[in-house]
């Protein structure tokens, strides 16, 4: 089960179920046992039915009528008490960053071979 589609696709698990809920709330809203049960039953049913490796099924549930909950993800309240959240994420760098030299070499090989199969965040095929 995942709430991070692009990361799940990049990891390429044998099978997965994605739900567009906040991270840490993959199984449903707190104290909503009915919804949690539906999500778990649907998840197990979908996982059982997957035949092709790497398949990601998408659950149809929505966290709220509007997706404004996403506006606060990875943001912290401002120190001055202003209700608007500030974005304190680390800025993007112009060059890719790798954990190891081996990771960098593998990425270069994949890029040269067939574009960028690990750049799944550029696709939106849900």
N, CA, C and O of each residue as an XYZ file, in Angstrom:
504
protein
N       0.851     -1.180      0.000
C       0.000      0.000      0.000
C       0.881      1.222      0.000
O       1.912      1.265      0.671
N       0.465      2.217     -0.760
C       1.292      3.404     -0.881
C       0.446      4.669     -1.028
O      -0.657      4.648     -1.574
N       0.999      5.764     -0.525
C       0.423      7.089     -0.744
C       1.413      7.954     -1.515
O       1.274      9.177     -1.545
N       2.392      7.343     -2.125
C       3.399      8.061     -2.910
C       3.572      7.325     -4.238
O       4.424      6.445     -4.365
N       2.760      7.694     -5.217
C       2.720      6.964     -6.482
C       4.073      6.936     -7.196
O       4.546      5.870     -7.591
N       4.696      8.107     -7.363
C       5.942      8.153     -8.124
C       7.049      7.345     -7.445
O       7.845      6.692     -8.120
N       7.099      7.388     -6.130
C       8.110      6.614     -5.410
C       7.826      5.124     -5.558
O       8.746      4.337     -5.780
N       6.572      4.735     -5.438
C       6.207      3.327     -5.580
C       6.574      2.827     -6.971
O       7.115      1.730     -7.117
N       6.282      3.629     -7.996
C       6.605      3.222     -9.360
C       8.116      3.104     -9.548
O       8.590      2.191    -10.225
N       8.867      4.019     -8.954
C      10.326      3.978     -9.070
C      10.908      2.745     -8.401
O      11.872      2.164     -8.899
N      10.328      2.339     -7.275
C      10.804      1.167     -6.541
C      10.443     -0.115     -7.293
O      11.158     -1.114     -7.216
N       9.319     -0.073     -8.024
C       8.849     -1.197     -8.831
C       8.640     -2.477     -8.013
O       9.281     -3.496     -8.272
N       7.745     -2.419     -7.030
C       7.461     -3.632     -6.249
C       6.718     -4.648     -7.122
O       6.203     -4.289     -8.181
N       6.659     -5.890     -6.696
C       5.957     -6.909     -7.489
C       4.492     -6.553     -7.734
O       3.945     -6.860     -8.793
N       3.866     -5.912     -6.767
C       2.470     -5.452     -6.887
C       2.258     -4.401     -5.826
O       2.896     -4.425     -4.773
N       1.349     -3.467     -6.110
C       1.095     -2.400     -5.139
C      -0.302     -1.835     -5.344
O      -0.902     -1.967     -6.411
N      -0.796     -1.209     -4.297
C      -2.065     -0.485     -4.344
C      -1.764      0.931     -3.858
O      -1.146      1.127     -2.811
N      -2.213      1.909     -4.638
C      -1.987      3.318     -4.324
C      -3.302      3.957     -3.891
O      -4.359      3.681     -4.459
N      -3.221      4.811     -2.882
C      -4.368      5.599     -2.448
C      -3.887      7.029     -2.243
O      -2.865      7.252     -1.595
N      -4.609      7.989     -2.785
C      -4.212      9.388     -2.720
C      -4.671     10.007     -1.405
O      -5.549     10.869     -1.366
N      -4.041      9.534     -0.327
C      -4.302     10.017      1.027
C      -2.999     10.572      1.568
O      -1.933     10.255      1.039
N      -3.054     11.394      2.611
C      -1.815     11.910      3.200
C      -0.900     10.773      3.673
O      -1.367      9.714      4.094
N       0.400     11.016      3.593
C       1.357     10.030      4.087
C       1.063      9.735      5.550
O       0.781     10.644      6.331
N       1.131      8.486      5.907
C       0.844      8.082      7.274
C      -0.627      7.774      7.505
O      -1.000      7.315      8.584
N      -1.459      8.017      6.516
C      -2.901      7.771      6.633
C      -3.378      6.811      5.544
O      -4.544      6.839      5.151
N      -2.488      5.981      5.071
C      -2.762      5.081      3.957
C      -3.970      4.188      4.195
O      -4.686      3.860      3.248
N      -4.210      3.791      5.425
C      -5.320      2.873      5.713
C      -6.624      3.608      6.020
O      -7.621      2.965      6.348
N      -6.643      4.931      5.924
C      -7.887      5.660      6.129
C      -7.800      6.708      7.211
O      -6.764      6.897      7.850
N      -8.922      7.388      7.399
C      -8.997      8.468      8.380
C      -9.054      7.901      9.803
O      -9.621      6.831     10.024
N      -8.475      8.608     10.750
C      -8.519      8.151     12.143
C      -9.962      7.967     12.625
O     -10.836      8.792     12.357
N     -10.177      6.884     13.329
C     -11.469      6.555     13.945
C     -12.601      6.274     12.958
O     -13.752      6.150     13.376
N     -12.309      6.172     11.672
C     -13.334      5.834     10.680
C     -13.178      4.360     10.322
O     -12.670      4.016      9.254
N     -13.620      3.501     11.228
C     -13.425      2.059     11.073
C     -14.087      1.523      9.816
O     -13.560      0.604      9.189
N     -15.232      2.079      9.433
C     -15.920      1.625      8.229
C     -15.082      1.860      6.981
O     -14.933      0.963      6.151
N     -14.537      3.057      6.846
C     -13.690      3.385      5.701
C     -12.407      2.560      5.740
O     -11.964      2.052      4.710
N     -11.811      2.425      6.925
C     -10.583      1.650      7.043
C     -10.816      0.206      6.598
O      -9.981     -0.383      5.912
N     -11.941     -0.346      6.988
C     -12.265     -1.730      6.601
C     -12.429     -1.848      5.088
O     -11.903     -2.779      4.478
N     -13.160     -0.904      4.476
C     -13.341     -0.920      3.019
C     -11.996     -0.837      2.302
O     -11.736     -1.574      1.351
N     -11.148      0.075      2.776
C      -9.840      0.244      2.147
C      -9.025     -1.035      2.248
O      -8.402     -1.449      1.270
N      -9.020     -1.665      3.412
C      -8.236     -2.891      3.581
C      -8.786     -4.038      2.732
O      -8.017     -4.776      2.116
N     -10.097     -4.190      2.697
C     -10.697     -5.261      1.877
C     -10.395     -5.017      0.403
O      -9.991     -5.936     -0.309
N     -10.589     -3.781     -0.055
C     -10.297     -3.471     -1.459
C      -8.825     -3.670     -1.783
O      -8.482     -4.166     -2.856
N      -7.957     -3.284     -0.858
C      -6.519     -3.457     -1.069
C      -6.158     -4.931     -1.220
O      -5.464     -5.310     -2.163
N      -6.624     -5.750     -0.303
C      -6.307     -7.182     -0.369
C      -6.889     -7.822     -1.619
O      -6.249     -8.673     -2.236
N      -8.099     -7.420     -1.997
C      -8.724     -7.949     -3.202
C      -7.922     -7.575     -4.440
O      -7.674     -8.415     -5.305
N      -7.512     -6.295     -4.520
C      -6.721     -5.845     -5.674
C      -5.362     -6.531     -5.729
O      -4.921     -6.954     -6.798
N      -4.704     -6.641     -4.591
C      -3.388     -7.285     -4.576
C      -3.480     -8.737     -5.017
O      -2.618     -9.227     -5.747
N      -4.509     -9.413     -4.579
C      -4.687    -10.817     -4.934
C      -4.919    -10.990     -6.434
O      -4.503    -11.993     -7.014
N      -5.574    -10.024     -7.056
C      -5.932    -10.150     -8.476
C      -4.808     -9.748     -9.430
O      -4.882    -10.043    -10.623
N      -3.780     -9.086     -8.930
C      -2.704     -8.626     -9.819
C      -1.924     -9.825    -10.355
O      -1.446    -10.665     -9.592
N      -1.806     -9.885    -11.663
C      -1.077    -10.972    -12.319
C       0.265    -10.522    -12.901
O       1.207    -11.312    -12.965
N       0.357     -9.267    -13.322
C       1.565     -8.777    -13.976
C       2.481     -8.066    -12.976
O       2.046     -7.150    -12.278
N       3.743     -8.486    -12.907
C       4.685     -7.844    -11.991
C       4.783     -6.346    -12.255
O       4.757     -5.904    -13.404
N       4.895     -5.580    -11.194
C       5.041     -4.140    -11.307
C       3.730     -3.377    -11.414
O       3.735     -2.152    -11.537
N       2.606     -4.089    -11.368
C       1.307     -3.433    -11.479
C       0.995     -2.624    -10.219
O       1.216     -3.075     -9.095
N       0.479     -1.422    -10.442
C       0.014     -0.574     -9.341
C      -1.461     -0.293     -9.585
O      -1.819      0.328    -10.586
N      -2.309     -0.739     -8.688
C      -3.747     -0.445     -8.760
C      -4.030      0.805     -7.943
O      -3.364      1.068     -6.942
N      -5.019      1.570     -8.374
C      -5.360      2.822     -7.700
C      -6.721      2.681     -7.031
O      -7.718      2.378     -7.687
N      -6.754      2.902     -5.728
C      -8.020      2.889     -5.002
C      -8.785      4.177     -5.300
O      -8.168      5.230     -5.461
N     -10.113      4.116     -5.377
C     -10.909      5.273     -5.792
C     -11.250      6.272     -4.691
O     -11.948      7.251     -4.956
N     -10.787      6.060     -3.488
C     -11.185      6.908     -2.365
C     -10.520      8.273     -2.413
O      -9.407      8.415     -2.920
N     -11.213      9.280     -1.878
C     -10.672     10.632     -1.760
C     -10.648     11.025     -0.295
O     -11.565     10.701      0.460
N      -9.605     11.719      0.100
C      -9.462     12.161      1.483
C     -10.516     13.207      1.820
O     -11.083     13.196      2.913
N     -10.776     14.104      0.885
C     -11.753     15.185      1.097
C     -12.384     15.557     -0.236
O     -11.897     15.153     -1.292
N     -13.456     16.320     -0.188
C     -14.111     16.752     -1.416
C     -13.172     17.564     -2.294
O     -13.270     17.520     -3.521
N     -12.270     18.299     -1.675
C     -11.263     19.058     -2.409
C      -9.896     18.590     -1.949
O      -9.746     18.055     -0.851
N      -8.909     18.795     -2.792
C      -7.562     18.332     -2.482
C      -6.705     19.407     -1.812
O      -5.480     19.376     -1.928
N      -7.333     20.361     -1.111
C      -6.554     21.421     -0.486
C      -5.680     20.927      0.664
O      -4.788     21.647      1.111
N      -5.925     19.711      1.146
C      -5.055     19.150      2.186
C      -3.624     19.013      1.672
O      -2.680     18.995      2.461
N      -3.461     18.917      0.346
C      -2.126     18.754     -0.230
C      -1.298     20.030     -0.116
O      -0.070     19.982     -0.193
N      -1.958     21.162      0.067
C      -1.246     22.439      0.163
C      -0.309     22.492      1.355
O       0.703     23.191      1.306
N      -0.619     21.772      2.425
C       0.199     21.821      3.624
C       1.230     20.725      3.731
O       1.976     20.681      4.709
N       1.295     19.843      2.763
C       2.233     18.730      2.826
C       3.663     19.257      2.723
O       3.988     20.054      1.844
N       4.497     18.796      3.633
C       5.913     19.147      3.696
C       6.130     20.639      3.937
O       7.119     21.204      3.470
N       5.236     21.263      4.643
C       5.390     22.667      4.959
C       5.178     22.855      6.454
O       4.425     22.103      7.072
N       5.819     23.826      7.025
C       5.700     24.082      8.455
C       5.076     25.460      8.660
O       5.222     26.340      7.811
N       4.385     25.652      9.778
C       3.846     26.991     10.071
C       4.981     27.992     10.224
O       6.073     27.651     10.677
N       4.709     29.207      9.846
C       5.716     30.259      9.971
C       5.949     30.588     11.442
O       5.040     30.476     12.265
N       7.159     30.989     11.757
C       7.533     31.283     13.136
C       6.773     32.483     13.698
O       6.582     32.587     14.910
N       6.339     33.392     12.815
C       5.651     34.590     13.297
C       4.177     34.335     13.604
O       3.443     35.266     13.935
N       3.742     33.090     13.497
C       2.368     32.743     13.817
C       1.392     32.962     12.687
O       0.204     32.675     12.838
N       1.863     33.467     11.548
C       0.994     33.654     10.386
C       0.386     32.314     10.015
O       1.068     31.290     10.046
N      -0.883     32.313      9.668
C      -1.579     31.056      9.377
C      -1.121     30.427      8.069
O      -1.311     29.227      7.870
N      -0.521     31.209      7.171
C      -0.015     30.636      5.924
C       1.266     29.856      6.219
O       2.127     30.320      6.966
N       1.378     28.698      5.641
C       2.575     27.888      5.852
C       3.702     28.393      4.967
O       3.472     28.879      3.859
N       4.905     28.274      5.465
C       6.065     28.623      4.652
C       6.644     27.335      4.084
O       6.498     26.260      4.665
N       7.286     27.462      2.967
C       7.880     26.295      2.324
C       9.349     26.247      2.707
O      10.157     27.031      2.208
N       9.694     25.314      3.605
C      11.073     25.239      4.065
C      11.798     24.016      3.523
O      12.794     23.567      4.090
N      11.283     23.480      2.412
C      11.983     22.349      1.812
C      13.311     22.814      1.227
O      13.474     23.985      0.882
N      14.247     21.892      1.120
C      15.529     22.194      0.503
C      15.275     22.468     -0.974
O      14.529     21.740     -1.629
N      15.891     23.509     -1.487
C      15.722     23.857     -2.897
C      16.281     22.792     -3.822
O      17.165     22.018     -3.456
N      15.742     22.775     -5.026
C      16.236     21.825     -6.022
C      17.615     22.269     -6.513
O      17.894     23.462     -6.634
N      18.451     21.301     -6.785
C      19.787     21.570     -7.308
C      19.767     21.381     -8.819
O      18.960     20.601     -9.323
N      20.622     22.064     -9.543
C      20.600     21.959    -11.006
C      21.091     20.604    -11.523
O      20.770     20.218    -12.647
N      21.862     19.888    -10.717
C      22.392     18.594    -11.140
C      21.847     17.485    -10.253
O      21.609     17.696     -9.063
N      21.647     16.293    -10.836
C      21.170     15.170    -10.015
C      22.141     14.861     -8.885
O      23.352     15.030     -9.025
N      21.593     14.407     -7.767
C      22.403     14.042     -6.608
C      22.283     12.534     -6.404
O      21.189     11.986     -6.541
N      23.366     11.861     -6.085
C      23.370     10.414     -5.914
C      23.966     10.060     -4.557
O      24.812     10.780     -4.026
N      23.514      8.947     -4.012
C      24.059      8.511     -2.732
C      25.450      7.936     -2.889
O      26.307      8.112     -2.023
N      25.672      7.247     -3.997
C      26.973      6.624     -4.221
C      27.405      6.814     -5.675
O      26.591      7.150     -6.535
N      28.677      6.599     -5.935
C      29.191      6.657     -7.304
C      28.557      5.559     -8.159
O      28.339      5.743     -9.357
N      28.263      4.415     -7.534
C      27.624      3.315     -8.263
C      26.222      3.718     -8.726
O      25.819      3.385     -9.841
N      25.474      4.436     -7.874
C      24.153      4.923     -8.274
C      24.262      5.858     -9.472
O      23.466      5.775    -10.407
N      25.244      6.743     -9.440
C      25.429      7.693    -10.534
C      25.762      6.960    -11.834
O      25.219      7.284    -12.890
N      26.663      5.965    -11.753
C      27.033      5.197    -12.941
C      25.832      4.448    -13.518
O      25.646      4.421    -14.735
N      25.016      3.840    -12.655
C      23.821      3.113    -13.108
C      22.832      4.059    -13.789
O      22.248      3.716    -14.817
N      22.646      5.240    -13.220
C      21.737      6.222    -13.817
C      22.233      6.648    -15.194
O      21.436      6.786    -16.122
N      23.526      6.856    -15.336
C      24.094      7.253    -16.625
C      23.898      6.156    -17.676
O      23.582      6.452    -18.828
N      24.084      4.901    -17.285
C      23.879      3.775    -18.204
C      22.422      3.721    -18.653
O      22.144      3.587    -19.844
N      21.497      3.823    -17.709
C      20.075      3.770    -18.046
C      19.672      4.941    -18.939
O      18.889      4.769    -19.874
N      20.190      6.100    -18.661
C      19.877      7.272    -19.467
C      20.376      7.083    -20.895
O      19.673      7.416    -21.849
N      21.581      6.554    -21.042
C      22.148      6.337    -22.367
C      21.408      5.227    -23.116
O      21.234      5.311    -24.332
N      20.971      4.187    -22.397
C      20.313      3.041    -23.035
C      18.920      3.360    -23.549
O      18.605      3.069    -24.703
N      18.095      3.944    -22.724
C      16.700      4.120    -23.153
C      16.026      5.327    -22.524
O      14.906      5.227    -22.023
N      16.688      6.440    -22.548
C      16.054      7.649    -22.027
C      16.266      7.771    -20.538
O      17.382      8.017    -20.080
N      15.210      7.602    -19.791
C      15.309      7.733    -18.342
C      14.194      6.932    -17.687
O      13.239      7.528    -17.188
N      14.276      5.599    -17.669
C      13.201      4.804    -17.091
C      13.010      5.011    -15.593
O      11.967      4.645    -15.051
N      13.992      5.586    -14.919
C      13.815      5.831    -13.489
C      13.201      7.203    -13.218
O      12.942      7.543    -12.064
N      12.967      7.984    -14.248
C      12.359      9.308    -14.083
C      10.847      9.198    -14.137
O      10.199      9.914    -14.901
N      10.279      8.311    -13.337
C       8.839      8.061    -13.375
C       8.023      9.257    -12.931
O       6.845      9.354    -13.272
N       8.617     10.171    -12.179
C       7.869     11.317    -11.714
C       7.467     12.228    -12.870
O       6.622     13.105    -12.691
N       8.051     12.041    -14.041
C       7.676     12.841    -15.194
C       6.424     12.304    -15.874
O       5.806     13.010    -16.670
N       6.046     11.082    -15.576
C       4.880     10.467    -16.180
C       3.699     10.612    -15.235
O       3.855     10.609    -14.014
N       2.533     10.739    -15.813
C       1.311     10.738    -15.004
C       0.323      9.820    -15.691
O      -0.652     10.269    -16.293
N       0.590      8.527    -15.592
C      -0.234      7.555    -16.303
C      -1.240      6.871    -15.393
O      -1.699      5.770    -15.694
N      -1.595      7.528    -14.258
C      -2.567      6.936    -13.364
C      -3.921      6.978    -13.982
O      -4.890      6.521    -13.376
